[in-house]
Amino acid sequence: MPTVAPDTPENPENPWSYSLRLPHDPRAAAIARTTLRAVLARHDMRELSDPATLVTSEMVTNAYRHTTGPAEMRIRAVEEGRLRVSIWDTNPDIPPPFDKPPALFDRSAAIAEAAANTEATYGRGLLIVRICADNWGGYALADELFGVSGKLLWFELAPTPCDAFDIAA
């Protein structure tokens, strides 16, 4: 019987993916963070843990605040050293910046915007995506054969530092 080798530093060609269904519950973001940290530690991607948990937490929190249904998180390796996290929820509205690809200087503009709004106490979650993520996107899901609808938002990270930790506190 054939077996599949695990994704290890010795066998990086074997991609991996994990999914977690999240109920509409205020504790969902904390559970998503804990799960994400465990997955990244197991796959020797600890350097992405802080920015990935920060952005994921913001996205799961938005899913909770702007929907009344469940959400789902998917974590996967997309290429060597890169991570993609996707969040599905039941609201079909795609917020900026997910409605278009990142612009060339978007990270710099987002850092300047954050510096100008240091007193803000809410509404900075998607700004954090613009600062931390290397790529992002989203698309609406129409009613499908099995009743899947809403939207899917995703972001990617490469092993680089994130400048958002000072503004997120």
N, C-alpha and C positions, 0 to 999 in steps of 0.2 A: 504494500500500500504506500503510495507516495505521501511524503510529508512536506510541509512548507517550513523553511527555516525562518526563525525569528529575525526581526530587524535588529541588528546589532552593529557596532562599529566594524566588525569583521564582514558583515553582510548588509551593506547599506542599500542594496537594490530592492529589497523587499519592503514596499511601503506599508504603512500602518494607518489605521483609522479607528476612532472610538466615537460613540454617540451616547448622549445622555439626555433622556426626556426629563424636562423640568416642569413641575406643576406651577400653576399661577399662585405663587407663594413668595412672600417677601424674603424668605431664606434661600431662594433659588440662586442668587448671585454668590453667596458664600459657598454653597455646595458646588457650584460651577468652578469657583476658584480653587477649592480643595482638590477637586477631580483633575483639573488642568495641571496643577502643580505636581500631582502624583504621576500623571502621564509623562510630563516633561522630564521629571527626575528619572523615571524608568527608562526613557529613551535617550538619556544623556544629553538633554537640551536645557539644562538648568539655566544657562545664560539668557534664555528667552522667558524665563518664568515671571520676572517682575513686569516687563512690558505686556506680556501676553495676559497675565491675570488682571492687570489694570484695565486694558481695553475690553477684555471679555466681561469683566464685572460691569463696566459701563453699558455694554450692549445688552446683557441679561437684565440689568436694572431697567433699561429703557423698554425691553420687551414686557417686563412686569407692569411698568407704569402706564404703557400705552396700549395694552390689550387686556382682555378678560379671560383669555384662554392659556393653554400651556405653551411652552417653548421647547426647543430642542437645540442642543449644542453638539457640534461635530468637530473633532480635533483630528487633524491628519498631517502627515509629512507630504509635502508636494515636490520637493527636490532636496538634494543634500543640504542640510542645515536650515532649511526654510520650513516654516510652520504655517498652516492655514486653519483658522477657526471660523466656523460658520454658525450663525444663530438664526433659527427659523422661529417665527411667531405668527399669530393669526391676523395681524393688522397688515393690509396690503400696501399701505403708504410707505414709500421709500424716502427717508430723510436725507438731506445733504449731510455729509459729502458722498454718501453711497450711490447717489443718483448719477454720478459721472466719475470717470477715472481720475486719479490724483494728478494735479497739475505739477509742472516742473518745480515751481518754487512754493508749493502749497505748505510744506513743512515750515519753511521760514516765515511765511505769512501767518501761519497758525501760532507759532512761537511769539511773534510780535503781538498778535491779537490777545494771547493769554497774558503777556506782560502788561498790556494796557488795561486789562480787566482783572486785576489781582483781587479785587473785593468781591467778585462774583461768588455766590454760594450755591448756584445751580446752573444748569444749562451748559456745562463745560465738557460733558461726556464725549460728544462728537468732535469737539476740538482736540481732545486727547487722542482720538483715532487719527486725526490729521497729523498730529505730532509724532506719534509712535509707529504707526503702521507704514510699511513699505508699499503696500498696495491694498486696495479695497474695492468692493463693488456690492451690488445688490440687484435683485430683480423680484418683481411681483409674481406670485404663483396663482394662476387662475384655478377655478374649481376643476379638479381632475376626476378621473374615473373613480378614484378611491377617496374623494372628498378633501384632498390636500389643497389648501389655499392659504393666503397670507403673503409673507415675503421671506426671502432668505438674504441675509446680510453676511458678508464675509470680510476678513482681513488677513493679510499675510505679514509675517515678520521674518527678517533675516537676522542672523546673530550680530546685531549692532546695538549700541547703547541708545536709550530713549531719554529725551530731555524733559519729559512731562512730569517726572516725579515731584518736582518742586511745586508745580501748579496744581497737582492733584490733591495735595494735602489740605 
